[in-house]
Amino acid sequence: MRLPRVFYNAPLSLEQDCILDSRASHHVGTVLRMRPEDGIIVFNGMGGEYRGKIHSVSKKQISIKLDQWSENNRASNLHIHLG
C-alpha cells in the first residue's frame, strides 16, 4: 500500500513529534480514516521527506512521530514548453 504524503509548513527533524494543522488533520483523520500506528510521509518542500507513524488522533489534531528521513526528489523529469 502506498503511504499518503502530507505537507507540513515548518522545519522538520528526525525523532520530532509534529502536529498537523486542522486542515491536514481533517484530511488524514476523517477523509483517509487513518489511525494510530499507521504509516505516513511528511514533507516541507525544503528537500527530502520524513516517514513516520501517527502517534495520536483527535478531531482537530493529529500527532506524528518522525523516524526516518530519505532524500527523494519528486520533481518531474519532463520538460514542458508552452507555445
Helices and strands as residue ranges (DSSP letters): E 5-7, E 17-19, H 22-26, I 27-31, E 39-43, E 49-57, E 62-70
